[in-house]
Amino acid sequence: MAKDDFPVVFEQLKTILKPYAERLTLKADIPETYYIDGPYSEKWKKPLFFGSAVVKKVEPELFNELAELTQKGAERFKQENPS
């Protein structure tokens, strides 16, 4: 993948994560970083990391798998952290 493709890939990753930002905490939404935290964990004494997209090396064929894993992770997160 060419470095010129990174912005397109970043936007695709961001699109996968955006639906979950409404329920969680959006920590960064800048041109090269999109970062979401979960709620504060009493057990770990810090917010729980949920997901991020950063402009780096990415394999585009993994987008479908990533979207599916993100959805499953969000569903499990919701079950374990009802609010």
N, C-alpha and C positions, 0 to 999 in steps of 0.2 A: 504494500500500500504506500502510495506517495504521501509525503508530508502535506501536500496541498489538499488531500482528502480528509485530513483530521477535522477541520471544522464541520464537514458534512457528517462524519461519524459521531462527533461530539453532539451535534443536534439530534441525531437518532437516539443516542444514549439518554440524552436529556428528556426526550419524548417518552421513553420507557419509564423514567423515574418521576416525571411531573405529576401524574395522577396521585401519587402517594404523598406529595408535599403538602397537600391540603390538610391532612390529618396529623402530619408530623411537623418537624421544625426545619424550615429552609435556612441553612447556615450560609450558603454562598451561591450566588447566581451572577457570575461574571463571565466574560467571554471565554475563559479557559477552564473554569471550574464550576460545577454544579454539585452541591453537597447537602444531604439531608440527614438530620439526626432524629432519633426516636425520643421517647420521653426519658426523663431522669430516672435512673435506676438506683433504688435504695441499696440493692445488693452490691453494685459496683461503684456507687457514689459518683456517678457521672452520667451524662446523657448517653443513650445507646446509639451507636452508629447504625444507620440504615443503608445508605448507598451514596455513591458519587460517580460523577463522570469528569474525567480530566483529560485534556488533550495530550495523549501519549500514543504509543504503538497499540493498535487495535486490529483484530481480525474480524472483518465485516460479516463473514458467514456465521458468526456466533450470535448475531442479534436475536434470532428467533429463540434460541436456547436461553439467552440472557433475559429476554422478556418473560418467558415462561418461569424461569427460576425467580425472577423478581416478584412476579405475581404470587407464586407459592410462598415465598418468604414473607410477603406482606400479609397473606392470609394467616400464616402461622403466628406472625407478630401480633396480629389483631386478636387471635385466639388467646395468646398468652398475656396480652396487655389490654384487656377490655377497659373502655373508659366511657 
